[in-house]
Amino acid sequence: MEPVSVPLREFDFTEPWNIPEGCPPLVLSRAIDGSPARLATLVQVFRDPSTLYVLFSGVDASIVATRYERDDPLWEEDVLEVFIAPERRTRYFELEVSPIGTLFDAAIDSPEGERSTMKADRDWDAAGMWAAIRRVRRESGSLWRFETLVVIPFAALGRGAPAPGERWLANFYRIDRDEGLGDEYSAWQPTLRDPADFHVPGRFGELRFE
């Protein structure tokens, strides 16, 4: 698969939802098999000299989010997730945002690329990471339209600005909890595990920085 370009653009704090030109939309599909997801989700990524910006946008039928403390187990409810590996596939960072803006962050060491042998450092913090969220109920039905912007300083990942042409590994995920229809796990690069498992760094895609 071809790497996805991450354009270098200026972030506009007065209009944070305006995505610059040149940010290709990445479609999340069902994590277990790559088929179309029940709920649509797109991801767009860009950066400025100090920060990575990841915008999730999509629809939701209901919101399942009751946790307010940082590093609570957000994956037990609705959540959006960024997994990113700046240097090597065996060391990556797990960054999560709930629909109410609660954050989770952990540093993952996965020498064999498998959940059974990985180690998660939940005491690690992505210093300076923040998220902005907005939701609007669609006029034509009961679905919510949402946008979640995840703002990740490169320094939080122990890095300076990526050089032009530099490539990092990454994946983007969503968990949607629904008692009636069942839970849905979606991913940019499907991990092809059943039951669903996001900790499969061998399935990460590539980001190429402009």
C-alpha positions as CSV (number, residue, x, y, z in Angstrom):
1,M,0.0,0.0,0.0
2,E,1.2,3.5,-0.9
3,P,2.0,5.8,2.1
4,V,-0.4,8.6,2.8
5,S,0.9,12.1,2.4
6,V,0.8,14.3,5.5
7,P,0.9,17.9,4.2
8,L,2.7,20.7,6.0
9,R,0.1,23.4,6.7
10,E,-0.6,26.2,9.2
11,F,-3.2,25.4,11.8
12,D,-5.9,28.0,12.2
13,F,-7.0,28.2,15.8
14,T,-9.9,30.4,14.9
15,E,-11.3,27.8,12.5
16,P,-10.0,24.4,13.8
17,W,-12.5,22.4,11.7
18,N,-11.2,23.8,8.4
19,I,-9.0,21.1,7.0
20,P,-6.3,22.4,4.6
21,E,-6.2,21.3,1.0
22,G,-4.2,18.2,0.3
23,C,-5.4,16.0,3.2
24,P,-6.7,12.8,1.6
25,P,-9.7,11.3,3.5
26,L,-8.9,7.9,5.0
27,V,-12.0,5.6,5.3
28,L,-12.3,3.3,8.3
29,S,-13.7,-0.2,7.5
30,R,-14.5,-3.1,9.7
31,A,-11.4,-4.2,11.6
32,I,-12.0,-7.9,11.4
33,D,-12.4,-8.3,7.7
34,G,-12.1,-4.9,5.9
35,S,-15.8,-4.8,4.8
36,P,-17.7,-1.4,4.9
37,A,-18.4,-0.2,8.4
38,R,-22.0,0.3,9.6
39,L,-21.2,3.8,10.7
40,A,-19.1,6.0,8.4
41,T,-15.9,7.4,9.7
42,L,-13.2,9.4,7.9
43,V,-9.7,10.5,9.1
44,Q,-7.6,13.4,7.7
45,V,-4.1,14.2,8.9
46,F,-1.8,17.2,8.5
47,R,1.0,18.8,10.5
48,D,2.7,22.1,11.2
49,P,6.4,22.3,12.3
50,S,5.6,21.3,15.9
51,T,2.4,19.3,15.9
52,L,0.4,16.5,14.3
53,Y,-3.3,17.1,13.7
54,V,-5.7,14.2,13.2
55,L,-9.4,14.9,12.4
56,F,-12.0,12.1,12.8
57,S,-15.4,12.8,11.3
58,G,-18.4,10.6,10.9
59,V,-21.9,9.7,12.2
60,D,-23.1,8.0,15.4
61,A,-26.5,6.7,16.5
62,S,-25.9,7.1,20.2
63,I,-23.1,8.2,22.5
64,V,-21.7,5.8,25.1
65,A,-19.3,7.7,27.3
66,T,-19.2,8.0,31.1
67,R,-15.5,8.2,32.0
68,Y,-13.9,11.5,32.9
69,E,-10.5,10.6,34.3
70,R,-7.4,10.5,32.1
71,D,-6.2,7.0,31.4
72,D,-9.6,5.4,32.3
73,P,-10.3,2.3,30.1
74,L,-11.9,4.3,27.4
75,W,-12.0,1.3,25.0
76,E,-14.8,-0.2,27.1
77,E,-17.1,2.6,25.6
78,D,-17.2,4.6,22.4
79,V,-13.7,5.8,21.5
80,L,-11.5,7.1,18.7
81,E,-7.8,5.9,18.7
82,V,-4.5,6.9,17.1
83,F,-1.7,4.4,17.2
84,I,1.6,5.9,15.9
85,A,5.1,4.5,15.6
86,P,7.7,7.3,14.8
87,E,10.8,5.0,14.8
88,R,10.0,1.3,14.7
89,R,7.1,-1.1,14.5
90,T,7.8,-2.6,17.9
91,R,7.5,0.7,19.8
92,Y,4.4,2.8,19.4
93,F,2.0,5.1,21.2
94,E,-1.7,4.5,21.8
95,L,-3.7,7.8,22.0
96,E,-7.4,7.7,22.6
97,V,-10.3,10.3,22.9
98,S,-13.8,9.6,24.1
99,P,-16.9,11.5,22.7
100,I,-16.8,13.7,25.8
101,G,-13.1,14.6,25.4
102,T,-11.5,12.2,28.0
103,L,-8.0,11.2,27.0
104,F,-6.0,8.0,27.3
105,D,-2.3,7.6,26.4
106,A,0.2,4.8,26.7
107,A,3.5,3.8,25.3
108,I,3.5,0.3,23.9
109,D,6.5,-2.1,23.6
110,S,5.6,-5.0,21.4
111,P,8.7,-7.0,20.5
112,E,6.8,-9.8,18.7
113,G,3.9,-7.7,17.4
114,E,1.4,-9.6,19.5
115,R,-0.9,-8.5,22.3
116,S,0.2,-11.6,24.4
117,T,3.8,-10.3,24.7
118,M,3.3,-6.5,24.5
119,K,3.9,-4.2,27.5
120,A,1.9,-1.0,28.0
121,D,3.2,1.9,30.0
122,R,0.1,3.7,31.2
123,D,2.2,6.1,33.3
124,W,3.6,7.7,30.1
125,D,1.8,10.9,29.1
126,A,1.6,12.6,25.8
127,A,2.4,16.0,27.2
128,G,0.4,18.8,25.5
129,M,-2.0,16.5,23.7
130,W,-5.6,17.8,23.5
131,A,-8.8,17.3,21.6
132,A,-11.7,19.4,20.4
133,I,-15.1,17.9,19.7
134,R,-18.3,19.0,18.1
135,R,-21.6,17.1,17.4
136,V,-24.6,18.1,15.4
137,R,-27.8,16.1,15.1
138,R,-28.7,15.5,11.4
139,E,-32.0,17.0,10.3
140,S,-32.9,14.0,8.2
141,G,-32.7,11.4,11.0
142,S,-31.6,10.4,14.4
143,L,-27.8,10.1,13.6
144,W,-25.3,12.5,15.1
145,R,-22.7,14.1,12.9
146,F,-19.4,14.5,14.8
147,E,-15.9,15.9,14.4
148,T,-13.1,15.2,16.8
149,L,-9.7,16.9,16.3
150,V,-6.8,15.2,18.1
151,V,-3.8,17.5,18.5
152,I,-0.4,15.8,19.2
153,P,2.8,17.7,19.7
154,F,5.8,15.9,18.2
155,A,7.7,16.6,21.4
156,A,5.2,14.5,23.3
157,L,6.4,11.6,21.2
158,G,10.0,12.4,21.9
159,R,10.6,13.8,18.4
160,G,11.2,17.0,16.6
161,A,9.5,17.9,13.4
162,P,9.7,15.1,10.8
163,A,12.0,15.8,7.9
164,P,10.3,16.1,4.4
165,G,9.9,12.6,3.1
166,E,10.2,11.0,6.5
167,R,7.8,8.1,7.1
168,W,6.1,6.9,10.3
169,L,3.9,3.9,10.8
170,A,0.3,4.5,12.1
171,N,-3.2,3.2,12.3
172,F,-6.5,4.9,13.2
173,Y,-9.4,3.1,14.9
174,R,-12.9,3.6,16.2
175,I,-15.0,1.5,18.7
176,D,-18.7,2.1,18.7
177,R,-20.8,0.4,21.4
178,D,-24.5,-0.4,20.5
179,E,-26.6,-2.7,22.7
180,G,-29.1,-3.2,19.9
181,L,-26.9,-3.6,16.8
182,G,-23.8,-4.9,18.5
183,D,-20.4,-3.4,18.9
184,E,-18.5,-2.2,15.8
185,Y,-14.7,-2.0,15.6
186,S,-13.3,-0.1,12.6
187,A,-9.8,0.7,11.3
188,W,-8.0,2.5,8.6
189,Q,-5.8,-0.6,8.0
190,P,-8.0,-3.6,9.1
191,T,-6.2,-5.8,11.5
192,L,-8.0,-8.9,10.3
193,R,-8.4,-10.4,13.8
194,D,-11.6,-12.0,15.1
195,P,-12.4,-11.1,17.8
196,A,-11.2,-7.6,17.0
197,D,-7.8,-6.6,18.2
198,F,-6.1,-3.2,17.4
199,H,-2.7,-4.2,18.8
200,V,-1.4,-5.6,15.5
201,P,1.5,-3.3,14.4
202,G,2.2,-5.6,11.5
203,R,-0.9,-4.1,9.9
204,F,0.0,-0.4,10.4
205,G,0.0,1.8,7.3
206,E,2.6,4.5,6.5
207,L,2.4,8.3,6.8
208,R,4.8,10.3,4.6
209,F,5.5,13.8,5.8
210,E,5.8,16.7,3.4
